[in-house]
Amino acid sequence: MKTPFRQSLIDGERAGMRYALCLPDAPMSGTRGERLGRRAGSSVDFQDYREYQPGDDLRHIDWNAYARSNQLIVKLHREEVQPHLDLILDTSASMNLPDTDKPAALHQLAALLATAAANARCSQALWMTGEGFQRVRNDTQPPGAWGDLPMGGARSFEEAHGLLPPRLRRQGMRVIISDLLWPGDPLPTLRKLSEGAASLHVIQLLARTDATPPEPGNVQLQDTETGELLSIYIDATIEQTYRDTLRRLQQSWHNACKQTGAQLTTLIAEDLGKSLSALEEIQLLEPA
Amino acid sequence: MPTITYPLAWIAVISLPLLAAIYFLRHRFRKQPVSSLLLWQMQKESREGGRRFETPKFPPVFFLELLILALLVFAALGPRWQLPHTTRPLIVVLDDSLSMTAGPTGQQPRDEALKLLNEILAERNFASYQLIAAGAGPRLLGNTVPHPDQLKDQIPLWTCTAHATDLDAALALARNLAGGEADVLVLTDHAPAATDLPPGRIRWHAVGQPRVNFAFVNAARTPHGEGDRCLFEVANLSARAATNTLRVTAGQQVVYEKRLLLETNRTHRVTLPVPATMGTLRAELGGDALAGDNRAALVRPRRRQVRVQMSVTDTNLARLITETLASTGLRAPTNQPPELVIHQSDSLPAGREAWGLRFAPMPEKAERFTGPFVMDTGHPLTRGLTLPGIVWGAHATATNSLRTPGHLPIITAGNVPLLTTRTDRRQREQLTLYFAPDQSTVQDTPQWPALFWNLLSWRARAQAGLPEANLRLGAEVPYRPRGKSATLTFPNKTEKKLDAPAGEIQLPVAQPGVYTVASGSQTNRLRENFAINFLAGAESNLSAATTGKWGAWGTEEEVRFEYASVLPYLILLALAGALAHLWMIARQRGRT
């Protein structure tokens, strides 16, 4: 991994030490751990009674109930699970916008969330876009030990999801970090990503140049993903049109998130340090 | 069109492309990568109708700055507009001489002069327009017209074929036409003779160039014995030495050919004896700047002879006169009908065309005069005569004859007439010679045959037909037709019938070439060829041709009164533009 991004991971890890992932109230699934799961388990928390079935642990038979009703009743307890975070990173070319802090912010944010997840005793998995979604090497380790996050994939987030979707753990937390700049209705993608999730957070990470149009004048714009060129003269009208278009895009994502129960927030890469409070507002992070 | 006061300020025009270059460099398409063109979708869709060439677009403030700069540059030029009430008539004096056609087509002084005239006409307005062609004499090319477009019909009449140009006469005519109030424009190919132009509002433009030119400056063909003698004189009228080829032909026969190398202003003479029967000789020079003076033609001269009838009773005197007449070579072998009767009687000679030379009776003791002899040097009879040191015997009392009306003295010895003439009512000349051979020595001198040669020559010139067969362009061509009319055939074979009620007419020849003139009845037809040659050394001389401008239409003070400056308006417009510029800049800053 290139040195600047390695430093970003270290910076993110350092920043994440102050936070813990804010776990949802809903029961979660996961490997055995310290959090109550949605299924019956071996915790001390009572969950329910049911008739004994062959194979049940005899230690869970409620003998008092048997004395009262002469029936074998098994006492069920909530299982204790370790919560899981699936961090889905958009590493397409658009997130590697030259001359911006966008790729560094992506690394820093991923490291921060992973560290906060570790603070909340969550397991984690990092997914990145490419020719379909792939796991990041050593993603269960602290961020400093992660393998490369190759930036600049030719596939957009939506295309990569169509090719090979990430194998997300059910009832886990899911966080998407992307600039969300791809055409089409976001709802189908969001539905798939939110399916079986305990929670879904969508972080739109934009460079400042994404959020604000270029200075007035003649500009030749080049799409970093497709290489397509567009020569235009930017004036006040074009500036306003750009802002309106961005607002409409964010509104469509907001509506899609509302329908799928996801939380959406937008961060500016260059202002990442000052924007972390937004992650607390959507109850993704809490002070450790 | 405005008049520019400071043409050097055109240099400031460079600021306009400079500004454009600065904006182009600042506003050329700067490349900027973006995450996605998704947010520019609206702009993309509007261009799907077809790809077009992308040119940098400049902000409105650029065009405003360009306008301000243009206004300032225009103001720096000091433009002035002519006031409508100050317009004057324009009289254009056009050099109509042949030298205005020197050089290749399109670069001739005439072409340059026309170009300059059009520029001046486009530059300012005049109250009216008049064109004068200045040839050997001034010639109006048309009526005064109120609009310059109407000059188009007159320009083709400016042919530039004259053998000389008299610009002074044309300027005098221009002054007479407008009473000195007109602006006079002279378009020629040489500088004015004097540094100070003639008084008046005159602008003199010379548009010529010194070029290499050879020309015929003399050409003559005269009877010489049984044959003719031809003379061609060629001059190098250039500012430097040059070569050319002279070729003389008679029909298909080459009579003479030579390559000439001449220093500047040097001439080369060729004298060719040719048989009298040889037809028209044509001499030609190789190509040079002026084609019109490279050709000369010499037709056969007419051998004129006079039929002389001798009626002198004094044997010695008759022999003397007969021998003298024979020595002139102008006496015809026959004497009927007589054209000149030499007699001693008091009566007029018979014959409708008979002139008379009467030898007045002398006293036995005639007076011997040794001078002073007074001659009418303008008379054809005294051509080439000098009478110093001779003795002329005459009648001292002949003074009385001068009292007779109509007698004009031609030669006198003091107040004693020696030779007088009188034109009778039939237009015949009747001469009286007071001459006593015994008391005179004049018959022993060359003056005597010269006097008779003049007499026969004068009589011959009075015959029907042309006096000379080879003439210079510009010379008068008198013609005495047989009858009351004549037909002139031009070199281009067109014919013109000329009426001659008074006997002698001047033939209208304006172009060089070989002409034919005929007159008389079918049975007594007189048909003669004659050649007109362009032999004008001064006009062919291109060494003094130059380009320049002299004089002006009024002083600077006059111009100030006749033209209004628009500088204040331009400055005001530029200031308004600057304010608008400030407002636009402030508006842009407010928006950002």
Boltz contact constraints between the chains, C-beta under 6 A:
constraints:
  - contact:
      token1: [A, 94]
      token2: [B, 35]
      max_distance: 6.0
  - contact:
      token1: [A, 94]
      token2: [B, 36]
      max_distance: 6.0
  - contact:
      token1: [A, 97]
      token2: [B, 35]
      max_distance: 6.0
  - contact:
      token1: [A, 98]
      token2: [B, 33]
      max_distance: 6.0
  - contact:
      token1: [A, 179]
      token2: [B, 35]
      max_distance: 6.0
  - contact:
      token1: [A, 181]
      token2: [B, 35]
      max_distance: 6.0
  - contact:
      token1: [A, 181]
      token2: [B, 36]
      max_distance: 6.0
  - contact:
      token1: [A, 181]
      token2: [B, 38]
      max_distance: 6.0
  - contact:
      token1: [A, 183]
      token2: [B, 38]
      max_distance: 6.0
  - contact:
      token1: [A, 210]
      token2: [B, 35]
      max_distance: 6.0
  - contact:
      token1: [A, 214]
      token2: [B, 32]
      max_distance: 6.0
  - contact:
      token1: [A, 217]
      token2: [B, 27]
      max_distance: 6.0
  - contact:
      token1: [A, 218]
      token2: [B, 27]
      max_distance: 6.0
  - contact:
      token1: [A, 218]
      token2: [B, 29]
      max_distance: 6.0
  - contact:
      token1: [A, 218]
      token2: [B, 56]
      max_distance: 6.0
  - contact:
      token1: [A, 218]
      token2: [B, 57]
      max_distance: 6.0
  - contact:
      token1: [A, 219]
      token2: [B, 30]
      max_distance: 6.0
  - contact:
      token1: [A, 219]
      token2: [B, 32]
      max_distance: 6.0
  - contact:
      token1: [A, 220]
      token2: [B, 29]
      max_distance: 6.0
  - contact:
      token1: [A, 220]
      token2: [B, 31]
      max_distance: 6.0
  - contact:
      token1: [A, 221]
      token2: [B, 32]
      max_distance: 6.0
  - contact:
      token1: [A, 221]
      token2: [B, 34]
      max_distance: 6.0
  - contact:
      token1: [A, 222]
      token2: [B, 33]
      max_distance: 6.0
  - contact:
      token1: [A, 223]
      token2: [B, 36]
      max_distance: 6.0
  - contact:
      token1: [A, 223]
      token2: [B, 37]
      max_distance: 6.0
  - contact:
      token1: [A, 224]
      token2: [B, 33]
      max_distance: 6.0
  - contact:
      token1: [A, 228]
      token2: [B, 37]
      max_distance: 6.0
  - contact:
      token1: [A, 230]
      token2: [B, 37]
      max_distance: 6.0
  - contact:
      token1: [A, 230]
      token2: [B, 40]
      max_distance: 6.0
  - contact:
      token1: [A, 230]
      token2: [B, 44]
      max_distance: 6.0
  - contact:
      token1: [A, 231]
      token2: [B, 29]
      max_distance: 6.0
  - contact:
      token1: [A, 231]
      token2: [B, 54]
      max_distance: 6.0
  - contact:
      token1: [A, 232]
      token2: [B, 43]
      max_distance: 6.0
  - contact:
      token1: [A, 233]
      token2: [B, 57]
      max_distance: 6.0
  - contact:
      token1: [A, 236]
      token2: [B, 591]
      max_distance: 6.0
  - contact:
      token1: [A, 241]
      token2: [B, 42]
      max_distance: 6.0
  - contact:
      token1: [A, 242]
      token2: [B, 39]
      max_distance: 6.0
  - contact:
      token1: [A, 245]
      token2: [B, 39]
      max_distance: 6.0
  - contact:
      token1: [A, 246]
      token2: [B, 39]
      max_distance: 6.0
